[in-house]
Amino acid sequence: MSGIWITCDTTMFNDPSIVEAIVQHGANGYILKNTGRTELLEALSNVRGGSTFYSKAVVETMMENLQN
């Protein structure tokens, strides 16, 4: 059986070092467990379509980390 593995992690951790580690290990997306239905469906659609997706809260945390 062949195929492409797509990784989209869901977690309760919104820590920049954890996000960075997961992305470095090949995750195509990162959403938090408290993500709403609409954002979850968007994430799944994007990752399945070959794009990446990071929840709004994760992106905000990463941007704050870059500014510090």
Accessible surface in RSA format (square Angstrom, percent):
REM  Atomic radii and reference values for relative SASA: ProtOr
REM  Chains: A
REM  Algorithm: Lee & Richards
REM  Probe-radius: 1.40
REM  Slices: 20
REM RES _ NUM      All-atoms   Total-Side   Main-Chain    Non-polar    All polar
REM                ABS   REL    ABS   REL    ABS   REL    ABS   REL    ABS   REL
RES MET A   1   248.53 128.7 155.08 102.6  93.45 222.5 132.62 112.8 115.91 153.6
RES SER A   2   113.01  95.5  81.58 108.9  31.43  72.4  52.08 110.9  60.93  85.4
RES GLY A   3    65.92  81.3   0.00   N/A  65.92  81.3  35.32  96.9  30.60  68.5
RES ILE A   4   159.63  90.8 129.54  96.5  30.09  72.5 133.12  95.9  26.50  71.9
RES TRP A   5   235.82  94.6 214.71 103.9  21.10  49.6 186.02  99.2  49.79  80.8
RES ILE A   6    76.54  43.6  47.97  35.7  28.57  68.9  47.97  34.5  28.57  77.5
RES THR A   7    66.70  47.4  63.49  64.4   3.21   7.6  40.12  53.9  26.57  40.2
RES CYS A   8    38.14  28.9  10.91  12.2  27.23  64.0   9.15  23.2  28.99  31.3
RES ASP A   9    41.97  29.4  38.42  38.2   3.55   8.4   9.15  21.5  32.82  32.7
RES THR A  10    70.30  50.0  60.38  61.2   9.92  23.6  54.21  72.8  16.10  24.3
RES THR A  11    14.84  10.6  13.95  14.1   0.90   2.1   7.75  10.4   7.09  10.7
RES MET A  12   138.61  71.8 112.86  74.7  25.75  61.3  82.71  70.3  55.90  74.1
RES PHE A  13   102.40  51.2 100.10  62.0   2.30   6.0 102.40  62.1   0.00   0.0
RES ASN A  14    48.95  33.8  31.10  30.1  17.85  43.0  15.88  38.2  33.08  32.0
RES ASP A  15    59.63  41.8  57.27  57.0   2.35   5.6  14.00  33.0  45.62  45.5
RES PRO A  16    31.35  22.8  31.17  28.4   0.18   0.6  31.31  25.9   0.04   0.2
RES SER A  17    74.97  63.4  63.59  84.9  11.38  26.2  51.25 109.1  23.72  33.2
RES ILE A  18    61.90  35.2  59.23  44.1   2.67   6.4  61.90  44.6   0.00   0.0
RES VAL A  19     4.20   2.8   4.20   3.8   0.00   0.0   4.20   3.7   0.00   0.0
RES GLU A  20    87.91  50.5  84.48  63.9   3.43   8.2  25.35  49.0  62.56  51.1
RES ALA A  21    42.32  38.9  40.12  61.9   2.20   5.0  42.10  59.3   0.22   0.6
RES ILE A  22    39.83  22.7  36.89  27.5   2.93   7.1  39.12  28.2   0.70   1.9
RES VAL A  23    60.24  39.6  52.09  47.2   8.16  19.7  52.09  45.3   8.16  22.1
RES GLN A  24   132.73  74.2  95.09  69.5  37.64  89.6  38.45  81.8  94.28  71.5
RES HIS A  25   162.62  88.9 125.81  87.4  36.81  94.2  96.97  99.9  65.65  76.4
RES GLY A  26    48.70  60.1   0.00   N/A  48.70  60.1  34.48  94.6  14.22  31.9
RES ALA A  27    10.10   9.3   0.75   1.2   9.35  21.3   0.75   1.1   9.35  24.8
RES ASN A  28    43.88  30.3  43.29  41.8   0.59   1.4   0.59   1.4  43.29  41.8
RES GLY A  29     0.00   0.0   0.00   N/A   0.00   0.0   0.00   0.0   0.00   0.0
RES TYR A  30     0.00   0.0   0.00   0.0   0.00   0.0   0.00   0.0   0.00   0.0
RES ILE A  31     6.08   3.5   6.08   4.5   0.00   0.0   6.08   4.4   0.00   0.0
RES LEU A  32    16.16   9.0  14.97  10.7   1.20   3.0  14.97  10.5   1.20   3.2
RES LYS A  33   140.58  68.6 110.50  67.8  30.08  71.6  60.01  54.0  80.57  85.8
RES ASN A  34   131.31  90.6  96.45  93.2  34.86  83.9  45.76 110.1  85.55  82.7
RES THR A  35    26.47  18.8   3.92   4.0  22.55  53.7   7.62  10.2  18.85  28.5
RES GLY A  36    44.41  54.8   0.00   N/A  44.41  54.8  37.16 102.0   7.25  16.2
RES ARG A  37   185.37  77.8 172.29  87.8  13.08  31.1  68.88  94.1 116.49  70.6
RES THR A  38   113.06  80.4 107.74 109.2   5.32  12.7  74.40  99.9  38.67  58.5
RES GLU A  39    44.77  25.7  42.29  32.0   2.49   5.9  19.34  37.4  25.43  20.8
RES LEU A  40    68.17  38.0  68.17  48.8   0.00   0.0  68.17  47.9   0.00   0.0
RES LEU A  41    85.90  47.8  81.42  58.2   4.48  11.3  81.69  57.4   4.20  11.3
RES GLU A  42    89.30  51.3  82.03  62.1   7.27  17.3  28.37  54.9  60.93  49.7
RES ALA A  43     0.00   0.0   0.00   0.0   0.00   0.0   0.00   0.0   0.00   0.0
RES LEU A  44    90.75  50.5  88.15  63.1   2.60   6.5  88.90  62.4   1.85   5.0
RES SER A  45    74.85  63.2  59.94  80.0  14.91  34.3  31.00  66.0  43.85  61.4
RES ASN A  46    49.00  33.8  44.18  42.7   4.83  11.6   5.46  13.1  43.54  42.1
RES VAL A  47     5.92   3.9   4.75   4.3   1.17   2.8   4.75   4.1   1.17   3.2
RES ARG A  48   202.77  85.1 183.20  93.4  19.57  46.6  55.76  76.2 147.02  89.1
RES GLY A  49    67.33  83.0   0.00   N/A  67.33  83.0  35.24  96.7  32.09  71.9
RES GLY A  50    65.30  80.5   0.00   N/A  65.30  80.5  33.76  92.6  31.55  70.7
RES SER A  51    59.96  50.7  52.31  69.8   7.64  17.6  22.22  47.3  37.74  52.9
RES THR A  52    76.39  54.3  63.99  64.9  12.39  29.5  36.80  49.4  39.58  59.8
RES PHE A  53    21.60  10.8  18.09  11.2   3.51   9.1  21.60  13.1   0.00   0.0
RES TYR A  54    60.16  28.1  46.98  26.7  13.18  34.3  41.05  30.9  19.10  23.5
RES SER A  55     1.70   1.4   1.70   2.3   0.00   0.0   1.70   3.6   0.00   0.0
RES LYS A  56   143.23  69.9 137.37  84.3   5.86  14.0  85.42  76.9  57.81  61.6
RES ALA A  57    40.32  37.1  35.16  54.3   5.16  11.7  37.04  52.2   3.28   8.7
RES VAL A  58     0.67   0.4   0.67   0.6   0.00   0.0   0.67   0.6   0.00   0.0
RES VAL A  59    67.63  44.5  66.14  59.9   1.49   3.6  67.63  58.8   0.00   0.0
RES GLU A  60    83.60  48.0  80.39  60.8   3.21   7.6  34.59  66.9  49.00  40.0
RES THR A  61    25.50  18.1  23.80  24.1   1.70   4.1  12.77  17.2  12.73  19.2
RES MET A  62    47.23  24.5  47.23  31.3   0.01   0.0  47.23  40.2   0.01   0.0
RES MET A  63    96.57  50.0  96.57  63.9   0.00   0.0  76.06  64.7  20.51  27.2
RES GLU A  64   107.35  61.6 105.90  80.1   1.45   3.4  35.10  67.9  72.25  59.0
RES ASN A  65    69.28  47.8  58.88  56.9  10.40  25.0   3.92   9.4  65.36  63.2
RES LEU A  66   133.61  74.4 104.24  74.6  29.37  73.8 107.14  75.2  26.47  71.2
RES GLN A  67   143.53  80.3 105.51  77.1  38.03  90.5  41.57  88.5 101.96  77.3
RES ASN A  68   156.03 107.6  95.18  92.0  60.85 146.5  57.44 138.2  98.59  95.3
END  Absolute sums over single chains surface
CHAIN  1 A     5123.6       4060.3       1063.3       2898.3       2225.3
END  Absolute sums over all chains
TOTAL          5123.6       4060.3       1063.3       2898.3       2225.3
